[in-house]
């Protein structure tokens, strides 16, 4: 499928989502250590959702909740496979076979 191969930023987001589980956008920005920028995280996550690499849901809110509910993202099975395939390809290209 054209365009499915994850970009570097998509790879970082997939790594974070696979390792820590469901997260919201600004949490991913913080956890990326500066790799993912605040201005691009939601555009990138939206593109990843269109590709089927991530899924999202709106977080549950309580009656006393103040503010806008956050959107929670998680890697899909396809996202995990794309991450593993790209990491395997990069390792193979460096000649680092397991």
TIVO-2410 file (N, C-alpha, C; in nm, 3 decimals):
# residues 98
REC num residu      c1      c2      c3 atome chaine
REC   1      X   0.085  -0.118   0.000     N      A
REC   1      X   0.000   0.000   0.000    CA      A
REC   1      X   0.090   0.124   0.000     C      A
REC   2      X   0.080   0.209  -0.098     N      A
REC   2      X   0.165   0.329  -0.105    CA      A
REC   2      X   0.142   0.421   0.015     C      A
REC   3      X   0.250   0.475   0.066     N      A
REC   3      X   0.240   0.569   0.177    CA      A
REC   3      X   0.225   0.506   0.313     C      A
REC   4      X   0.224   0.374   0.320     N      A
REC   4      X   0.208   0.308   0.450    CA      A
REC   4      X   0.337   0.306   0.529     C      A
REC   5      X   0.451   0.304   0.460     N      A
REC   5      X   0.581   0.299   0.529    CA      A
REC   5      X   0.591   0.419   0.622     C      A
REC   6      X   0.611   0.397   0.752     N      A
REC   6      X   0.611   0.509   0.848    CA      A
REC   6      X   0.729   0.605   0.829     C      A
REC   7      X   0.700   0.733   0.838     N      A
REC   7      X   0.805   0.835   0.837    CA      A
REC   7      X   0.880   0.829   0.970     C      A
REC   8      X   0.985   0.908   0.982     N      A
REC   8      X   1.063   0.908   1.108    CA      A
REC   8      X   0.979   0.953   1.226     C      A
REC   9      X   0.897   1.056   1.208     N      A
REC   9      X   0.812   1.102   1.318    CA      A
REC   9      X   0.706   0.998   1.350     C      A
REC  10      X   0.648   0.937   1.247     N      A
REC  10      X   0.550   0.831   1.271    CA      A
REC  10      X   0.614   0.714   1.344     C      A
REC  11      X   0.738   0.683   1.309     N      A
REC  11      X   0.810   0.576   1.379    CA      A
REC  11      X   0.825   0.608   1.527     C      A
REC  12      X   0.862   0.731   1.557     N      A
REC  12      X   0.878   0.771   1.698    CA      A
REC  12      X   0.745   0.760   1.772     C      A
REC  13      X   0.637   0.806   1.710     N      A
REC  13      X   0.506   0.796   1.773    CA      A
REC  13      X   0.465   0.650   1.793     C      A
REC  14      X   0.489   0.567   1.693     N      A
REC  14      X   0.457   0.424   1.708    CA      A
REC  14      X   0.539   0.360   1.819     C      A
REC  15      X   0.669   0.392   1.826     N      A
REC  15      X   0.753   0.337   1.934    CA      A
REC  15      X   0.696   0.373   2.071     C      A
REC  16      X   0.659   0.501   2.085     N      A
REC  16      X   0.604   0.546   2.213    CA      A
REC  16      X   0.472   0.477   2.244     C      A
REC  17      X   0.384   0.468   2.145     N      A
REC  17      X   0.253   0.407   2.168    CA      A
REC  17      X   0.264   0.258   2.197     C      A
REC  18      X   0.355   0.190   2.130     N      A
REC  18      X   0.373   0.047   2.154    CA      A
REC  18      X   0.434   0.024   2.292     C      A
REC  19      X   0.530   0.107   2.330     N      A
REC  19      X   0.599   0.086   2.458    CA      A
REC  19      X   0.516   0.127   2.579     C      A
REC  20      X   0.442   0.237   2.568     N      A
REC  20      X   0.370   0.283   2.687    CA      A
REC  20      X   0.220   0.269   2.679     C      A
REC  21      X   0.168   0.234   2.563     N      A
REC  21      X   0.023   0.216   2.549    CA      A
REC  21      X  -0.047   0.346   2.514     C      A
REC  22      X  -0.174   0.347   2.536     N      A
REC  22      X  -0.259   0.459   2.497    CA      A
REC  22      X  -0.210   0.591   2.556     C      A
REC  23      X  -0.205   0.694   2.473     N      A
REC  23      X  -0.156   0.825   2.515    CA      A
REC  23      X  -0.228   0.934   2.437     C      A
REC  24      X  -0.225   1.055   2.491     N      A
REC  24      X  -0.278   1.170   2.417    CA      A
REC  24      X  -0.163   1.247   2.354     C      A
REC  25      X  -0.195   1.333   2.259     N      A
REC  25      X  -0.094   1.398   2.176    CA      A
REC  25      X   0.015   1.473   2.250     C      A
REC  26      X  -0.022   1.560   2.343     N      A
REC  26      X   0.080   1.639   2.413    CA      A
REC  26      X   0.166   1.553   2.506     C      A
REC  27      X   0.111   1.443   2.551     N      A
REC  27      X   0.189   1.347   2.630    CA      A
REC  27      X   0.297   1.284   2.541     C      A
REC  28      X   0.262   1.255   2.416     N      A
REC  28      X   0.358   1.200   2.321    CA      A
REC  28      X   0.467   1.301   2.288     C      A
REC  29      X   0.429   1.428   2.275     N      A
REC  29      X   0.528   1.534   2.251    CA      A
REC  29      X   0.627   1.537   2.366     C      A
REC  30      X   0.578   1.537   2.487     N      A
REC  30      X   0.664   1.540   2.606    CA      A
REC  30      X   0.756   1.419   2.611     C      A
REC  31      X   0.700   1.302   2.588     N      A
REC  31      X   0.777   1.178   2.600    CA      A
REC  31      X   0.876   1.157   2.485     C      A
REC  32      X   0.860   1.232   2.377     N      A
REC  32      X   0.950   1.216   2.262    CA      A
REC  32      X   1.084   1.285   2.284     C      A
REC  33      X   1.096   1.366   2.386     N      A
REC  33      X   1.221   1.435   2.414    CA      A
REC  33      X   1.259   1.536   2.307     C      A
REC  34      X   1.160   1.595   2.243     N      A
REC  34      X   1.187   1.697   2.142    CA      A
REC  34      X   1.183   1.648   1.998     C      A
REC  35      X   1.170   1.517   1.978     N      A
REC  35      X   1.165   1.463   1.843    CA      A
REC  35      X   1.035   1.501   1.773     C      A
REC  36      X   0.925   1.495   1.848     N      A
REC  36      X   0.793   1.529   1.794    CA      A
REC  36      X   0.756   1.667   1.847     C      A
REC  37      X   0.715   1.754   1.757     N      A
REC  37      X   0.681   1.892   1.794    CA      A
REC  37      X   0.531   1.908   1.816     C      A
REC  38      X   0.499   2.000   1.902     N      A
REC  38      X   0.360   2.030   1.937    CA      A
REC  38      X   0.275   2.066   1.814     C      A
REC  39      X   0.335   2.139   1.721     N      A
REC  39      X   0.261   2.186   1.604    CA      A
REC  39      X   0.233   2.079   1.500     C      A
REC  40      X   0.298   1.964   1.510     N      A
REC  40      X   0.278   1.860   1.409    CA      A
REC  40      X   0.218   1.731   1.463     C      A
REC  41      X   0.210   1.717   1.593     N      A
REC  41      X   0.170   1.588   1.649    CA      A
REC  41      X   0.029   1.548   1.606     C      A
REC  42      X  -0.067   1.639   1.610     N      A
REC  42      X  -0.205   1.600   1.577    CA      A
REC  42      X  -0.226   1.579   1.429     C      A
REC  43      X  -0.157   1.656   1.346     N      A
REC  43      X  -0.163   1.634   1.201    CA      A
REC  43      X  -0.105   1.496   1.168     C      A
REC  44      X   0.008   1.465   1.231     N      A
REC  44      X   0.072   1.336   1.207    CA      A
REC  44      X  -0.015   1.221   1.257     C      A
REC  45      X  -0.071   1.234   1.376     N      A
REC  45      X  -0.158   1.129   1.429    CA      A
REC  45      X  -0.281   1.111   1.340     C      A
REC  46      X  -0.336   1.220   1.287     N      A
REC  46      X  -0.450   1.211   1.197    CA      A
REC  46      X  -0.414   1.135   1.070     C      A
REC  47      X  -0.297   1.163   1.014     N      A
REC  47      X  -0.250   1.093   0.894    CA      A
REC  47      X  -0.229   0.945   0.927     C      A
REC  48      X  -0.174   0.917   1.044     N      A
REC  48      X  -0.150   0.779   1.084    CA      A
REC  48      X  -0.282   0.704   1.103     C      A
REC  49      X  -0.384   0.774   1.152     N      A
REC  49      X  -0.514   0.712   1.169    CA      A
REC  49      X  -0.576   0.679   1.033     C      A
REC  50      X  -0.559   0.768   0.936     N      A
REC  50      X  -0.608   0.742   0.800    CA      A
REC  50      X  -0.540   0.620   0.739     C      A
REC  51      X  -0.411   0.601   0.769     N      A
REC  51      X  -0.336   0.486   0.719    CA      A
REC  51      X  -0.371   0.357   0.794     C      A
REC  52      X  -0.437   0.368   0.909     N      A
REC  52      X  -0.469   0.251   0.989    CA      A
REC  52      X  -0.360   0.212   1.087     C      A
REC  53      X  -0.261   0.301   1.109     N      A
REC  53      X  -0.150   0.271   1.200    CA      A
REC  53      X  -0.187   0.294   1.346     C      A
REC  54      X  -0.281   0.385   1.371     N      A
REC  54      X  -0.328   0.414   1.506    CA      A
REC  54      X  -0.479   0.424   1.507     C      A
REC  55      X  -0.536   0.409   1.625     N      A
REC  55      X  -0.679   0.431   1.648    CA      A
REC  55      X  -0.691   0.534   1.759     C      A
REC  56      X  -0.803   0.604   1.761     N      A
REC  56      X  -0.821   0.702   1.868    CA      A
REC  56      X  -0.963   0.692   1.924     C      A
REC  57      X  -0.975   0.746   2.042     N      A
REC  57      X  -1.106   0.757   2.107    CA      A
REC  57      X  -1.103   0.881   2.196     C      A
REC  58      X  -1.217   0.937   2.219     N      A
REC  58      X  -1.225   1.050   2.310    CA      A
REC  58      X  -1.230   0.997   2.452     C      A
REC  59      X  -1.150   1.055   2.541     N      A
REC  59      X  -1.145   1.004   2.679    CA      A
REC  59      X  -1.279   1.025   2.749     C      A
REC  60      X  -1.306   0.938   2.841     N      A
REC  60      X  -1.427   0.947   2.922    CA      A
REC  60      X  -1.415   1.067   3.017     C      A
REC  61      X  -1.524   1.135   3.038     N      A
REC  61      X  -1.522   1.248   3.130    CA      A
REC  61      X  -1.623   1.224   3.242     C      A
REC  62      X  -1.591   1.279   3.358     N      A
REC  62      X  -1.680   1.271   3.473    CA      A
REC  62      X  -1.769   1.396   3.474     C      A
REC  63      X  -1.875   1.396   3.551     N      A
REC  63      X  -1.963   1.514   3.555    CA      A
REC  63      X  -1.890   1.642   3.600     C      A
REC  64      X  -1.787   1.630   3.682     N      A
REC  64      X  -1.714   1.748   3.731    CA      A
REC  64      X  -1.594   1.785   3.644     C      A
REC  65      X  -1.579   1.719   3.529     N      A
REC  65      X  -1.464   1.743   3.441    CA      A
REC  65      X  -1.468   1.886   3.388     C      A
REC  66      X  -1.353   1.952   3.391     N      A
REC  66      X  -1.340   2.087   3.338    CA      A
REC  66      X  -1.246   2.082   3.219     C      A
REC  67      X  -1.287   2.142   3.109     N      A
REC  67      X  -1.202   2.145   2.991    CA      A
REC  67      X  -1.255   2.058   2.879     C      A
REC  68      X  -1.175   2.048   2.775     N      A
REC  68      X  -1.211   1.970   2.658    CA      A
REC  68      X  -1.156   1.829   2.675     C      A
REC  69      X  -1.238   1.727   2.652     N      A
REC  69      X  -1.186   1.590   2.663    CA      A
REC  69      X  -1.073   1.566   2.563     C      A
REC  70      X  -0.972   1.495   2.607     N      A
REC  70      X  -0.858   1.467   2.520    CA      A
REC  70      X  -0.888   1.346   2.432     C      A
REC  71      X  -0.818   1.339   2.321     N      A
REC  71      X  -0.825   1.226   2.231    CA      A
REC  71      X  -0.709   1.133   2.266     C      A
REC  72      X  -0.739   1.009   2.293     N      A
REC  72      X  -0.641   0.907   2.330    CA      A
REC  72      X  -0.608   0.824   2.206     C      A
REC  73      X  -0.480   0.798   2.183     N      A
REC  73      X  -0.434   0.723   2.066    CA      A
REC  73      X  -0.367   0.595   2.110     C      A
REC  74      X  -0.379   0.492   2.026     N      A
REC  74      X  -0.309   0.367   2.050    CA      A
REC  74      X  -0.269   0.308   1.916     C      A
REC  75      X  -0.159   0.234   1.915     N      A
REC  75      X  -0.112   0.168   1.793    CA      A
REC  75      X  -0.205   0.052   1.761     C      A
REC  76      X  -0.234   0.033   1.634     N      A
REC  76      X  -0.312  -0.082   1.589    CA      A
REC  76      X  -0.215  -0.198   1.561     C      A
REC  77      X  -0.271  -0.315   1.531     N      A
REC  77      X  -0.187  -0.428   1.492    CA      A
REC  77      X  -0.107  -0.396   1.367     C      A
REC  78      X  -0.170  -0.326   1.273     N      A
REC  78      X  -0.101  -0.284   1.151    CA      A
REC  78      X   0.013  -0.189   1.186     C      A
REC  79      X  -0.010  -0.097   1.279     N      A
REC  79      X   0.094  -0.003   1.321    CA      A
REC  79      X   0.212  -0.075   1.382     C      A
REC  80      X   0.184  -0.174   1.466     N      A
REC  80      X   0.293  -0.252   1.527    CA      A
REC  80      X   0.371  -0.329   1.422     C      A
REC  81      X   0.300  -0.387   1.324     N      A
REC  81      X   0.369  -0.462   1.218    CA      A
REC  81      X   0.454  -0.369   1.132     C      A
REC  82      X   0.402  -0.249   1.101     N      A
REC  82      X   0.478  -0.152   1.022    CA      A
REC  82      X   0.603  -0.108   1.097     C      A
REC  83      X   0.590  -0.086   1.228     N      A
REC  83      X   0.705  -0.050   1.311    CA      A
REC  83      X   0.810  -0.161   1.308     C      A
REC  84      X   0.766  -0.284   1.330     N      A
REC  84      X   0.859  -0.398   1.331    CA      A
REC  84      X   0.926  -0.417   1.195     C      A
REC  85      X   0.849  -0.400   1.087     N      A
REC  85      X   0.905  -0.418   0.953    CA      A
REC  85      X   1.012  -0.313   0.924     C      A
REC  86      X   0.983  -0.188   0.960     N      A
REC  86      X   1.082  -0.083   0.932    CA      A
REC  86      X   1.206  -0.102   1.019     C      A
REC  87      X   1.187  -0.137   1.147     N      A
REC  87      X   1.302  -0.161   1.233    CA      A
REC  87      X   1.385  -0.279   1.182     C      A
REC  88      X   1.320  -0.384   1.133     N      A
REC  88      X   1.392  -0.499   1.078    CA      A
REC  88      X   1.470  -0.457   0.953     C      A
REC  89      X   1.405  -0.378   0.866     N      A
REC  89      X   1.472  -0.332   0.743    CA      A
REC  89      X   1.593  -0.247   0.777     C      A
REC  90      X   1.579  -0.156   0.873     N      A
REC  90      X   1.692  -0.070   0.912    CA      A
REC  90      X   1.806  -0.152   0.972     C      A
REC  91      X   1.773  -0.250   1.055     N      A
REC  91      X   1.874  -0.336   1.115    CA      A
REC  91      X   1.943  -0.419   1.008     C      A
REC  92      X   1.865  -0.471   0.913     N      A
REC  92      X   1.922  -0.551   0.804    CA      A
REC  92      X   2.016  -0.469   0.718     C      A
REC  93      X   1.980  -0.344   0.692     N      A
REC  93      X   2.063  -0.258   0.609    CA      A
REC  93      X   2.196  -0.227   0.677     C      A
REC  94      X   2.197  -0.226   0.811     N      A
REC  94      X   2.320  -0.202   0.885    CA      A
REC  94      X   2.399  -0.331   0.904     C      A
REC  95      X   2.340  -0.445   0.866     N      A
REC  95      X   2.407  -0.574   0.881    CA      A
REC  95      X   2.403  -0.628   1.021     C      A
REC  96      X   2.307  -0.584   1.102     N      A
REC  96      X   2.294  -0.627   1.241    CA      A
REC  96      X   2.183  -0.732   1.250     C      A
REC  97      X   2.213  -0.855   1.218     N      A
REC  97      X   2.112  -0.959   1.221    CA      A
REC  97      X   2.111  -1.025   1.359     C      A
REC  98      X   1.993  -1.061   1.402     N      A
REC  98      X   1.979  -1.126   1.533    CA      A
REC  98      X   2.020  -1.271   1.527     C      A
***
